[in-house]
Amino acid sequence: MTLTLGGYPCNVNVILLCRYNRFKVPSSSRPIDSGVCNCGAMRMASRRLSQMYDAALAPAGLKSTQFAILTAIGRRAHDPPTMRELADAMAMDRSTLGQNLRPLERDGLVAWEPSEADRRRKLVVLTEEGRAKYAQARPLWRSVQERFERTVGTAQAANLRRILLSIAANGELTSRG
């Protein structure tokens, strides 16, 4: 007997997972095959979540990446990060972070300040406008965060975050080998 989901053959674990989580697979969609690349599956999920969070944050005029940057800078308000420190904390290269910081700087949400300890070091800080924008966006983020957790389940969302954060922190995954 061949098992199918949405009219496509698939493995029993996929069917059980979909039924357990009450996922509805449109007949035009194919279930994720167990041979799909981890990176490809992660990128598909990332694009879906980015679309969801970007739509929720749009009334504040922010994208999810911009909100994440404001959040990371805000967490370090007592000890502002350098560009390298912020890039490392966000698992981004400095070039990509710089491209993402430019619109925030242009809009007056972030600024560069010299370090008191070493005037050559430039620290990235939230401006007053940046703190206000963050305060405006935070309830929108909270709402979409709760929607995601209702959809996938609170425990599953927490487990997913643990897994994703452990992947992001694993330096071995960036080395060639």
C-alpha positions as CSV (number, residue, x, y, z in Angstrom):
1,M,0.0,0.0,0.0
2,T,1.4,3.4,-1.0
3,L,0.8,6.2,1.5
4,T,-0.2,9.6,0.0
5,L,-0.7,13.1,1.4
6,G,-2.3,15.7,-0.9
7,G,-2.2,13.0,-3.6
8,Y,1.5,12.6,-3.5
9,P,3.4,9.5,-2.2
10,C,5.2,10.2,1.1
11,N,6.7,8.5,4.1
12,V,4.5,7.7,7.1
13,N,6.4,10.0,9.4
14,V,5.5,13.0,7.2
15,I,1.8,12.0,7.3
16,L,1.8,11.5,11.1
17,L,3.6,14.8,11.7
18,C,1.2,16.7,9.4
19,R,-1.8,15.1,11.1
20,Y,-0.4,15.6,14.6
21,N,0.1,19.3,13.9
22,R,-3.1,19.6,11.9
23,F,-1.3,20.9,8.9
24,K,-3.4,21.1,5.8
25,V,-1.5,20.3,2.7
26,P,-3.1,21.8,-0.4
27,S,-3.6,19.3,-3.2
28,S,-1.2,21.4,-5.4
29,S,1.5,21.1,-2.7
30,R,4.0,18.2,-2.4
31,P,5.0,17.2,1.1
32,I,8.6,17.7,2.0
33,D,10.5,14.7,0.9
34,S,12.9,13.2,3.4
35,G,15.8,13.7,0.9
36,V,15.4,17.5,0.7
37,C,18.4,19.5,1.6
38,N,18.4,20.8,5.2
39,C,19.5,24.3,3.9
40,G,16.7,24.3,1.3
41,A,14.1,23.3,3.9
42,M,15.4,26.0,6.3
43,R,15.3,28.6,3.6
44,M,11.7,27.7,2.6
45,A,10.6,28.0,6.2
46,S,12.6,31.2,6.7
47,R,10.9,32.8,3.6
48,R,7.5,31.9,4.9
49,L,8.2,33.2,8.4
50,S,9.8,36.4,7.0
51,Q,6.7,37.0,4.9
52,M,4.5,36.6,7.9
53,Y,6.6,38.8,10.2
54,D,7.2,41.4,7.5
55,A,3.5,41.8,6.9
56,A,2.8,42.1,10.6
57,L,5.5,44.8,11.1
58,A,4.6,46.7,8.0
59,P,2.3,49.2,9.9
60,A,5.4,50.3,11.8
61,G,7.4,50.7,8.6
62,L,9.9,47.9,9.4
63,K,10.9,44.6,8.0
64,S,11.6,41.6,10.3
65,T,15.4,42.0,9.7
66,Q,15.3,45.6,10.7
67,F,13.2,44.8,13.8
68,A,15.8,42.1,14.8
69,I,18.6,44.6,14.4
70,L,16.8,47.2,16.5
71,T,16.2,44.5,19.1
72,A,19.8,43.4,19.2
73,I,21.1,47.0,19.6
74,G,18.4,47.7,22.2
75,R,19.5,44.7,24.3
76,R,23.0,46.2,24.4
77,A,21.9,49.8,25.3
78,H,24.0,49.7,28.4
79,D,27.0,48.4,26.4
80,P,26.6,49.4,22.8
81,P,28.1,47.0,20.3
82,T,30.6,47.7,17.5
83,M,29.6,46.6,14.0
84,R,31.7,43.4,14.4
85,E,30.1,42.6,17.7
86,L,26.6,43.2,16.3
87,A,27.3,41.1,13.2
88,D,28.7,38.3,15.3
89,A,25.6,38.4,17.6
90,M,23.3,38.2,14.6
91,A,25.3,35.6,12.7
92,M,25.7,38.0,9.8
93,D,28.8,39.2,7.9
94,R,29.6,42.8,8.4
95,S,28.9,43.7,4.8
96,T,25.3,42.4,5.0
97,L,24.8,44.0,8.3
98,G,26.1,47.3,6.9
99,Q,23.6,47.1,4.0
100,N,20.8,46.6,6.6
101,L,22.0,49.4,8.9
102,R,22.2,52.0,6.1
103,P,18.4,52.5,5.8
104,L,18.0,52.5,9.6
105,E,20.7,55.2,9.8
106,R,19.2,57.2,6.9
107,D,15.8,57.1,8.7
108,G,17.5,58.3,12.0
109,L,16.8,55.1,13.9
110,V,20.4,54.2,14.6
111,A,23.6,56.3,14.9
112,W,27.3,55.8,15.4
113,E,29.0,57.0,18.5
114,P,32.7,56.9,19.4
115,S,33.6,54.6,22.3
116,E,34.5,56.4,25.5
117,A,37.2,53.9,26.2
118,D,38.7,54.1,22.7
119,R,37.6,56.9,20.5
120,R,38.7,55.0,17.4
121,R,35.9,52.4,18.0
122,K,32.5,53.2,16.6
123,L,29.5,51.9,18.5
124,V,26.1,51.5,17.0
125,V,23.2,52.9,19.2
126,L,19.5,53.4,18.9
127,T,18.5,57.0,18.6
128,E,15.4,58.4,20.4
129,E,13.5,57.9,17.1
130,G,14.9,54.3,17.0
131,R,13.6,53.6,20.5
132,A,10.2,55.0,19.6
133,K,10.0,52.9,16.4
134,Y,11.0,49.8,18.4
135,A,8.2,50.6,20.9
136,Q,5.7,51.0,18.1
137,A,6.8,47.7,16.4
138,R,7.0,45.6,19.6
139,P,3.3,45.0,20.0
140,L,3.0,44.1,16.3
141,W,5.9,41.6,16.8
142,R,4.3,40.2,19.9
143,S,1.0,39.6,18.0
144,V,2.7,37.8,15.2
145,Q,4.8,35.8,17.6
146,E,1.7,34.6,19.4
147,R,0.0,33.8,16.1
148,F,3.0,31.6,15.1
149,E,2.9,29.9,18.5
150,R,-0.8,29.2,18.2
151,T,-0.3,27.8,14.7
152,V,2.6,25.4,15.5
153,G,2.1,25.0,19.2
154,T,3.9,26.8,22.1
155,A,6.1,23.8,23.0
156,Q,7.0,23.1,19.3
157,A,7.8,26.8,18.8
158,A,10.1,26.8,21.9
159,N,11.8,23.6,20.7
160,L,12.3,25.1,17.2
161,R,13.9,28.2,18.7
162,R,16.2,26.1,20.8
163,I,17.3,24.1,17.7
164,L,17.7,27.1,15.5
165,L,19.7,29.0,18.1
166,S,22.0,26.0,18.6
167,I,22.5,25.9,14.9
168,A,23.3,29.6,14.7
169,A,25.8,29.3,17.6
170,N,27.6,26.3,16.2
171,G,30.8,27.5,14.8
172,E,31.6,24.1,13.3
173,L,28.9,24.7,10.7
174,T,30.8,27.6,9.2
175,S,34.1,25.8,8.8
176,R,34.9,23.8,5.7
177,G,35.5,20.2,6.2
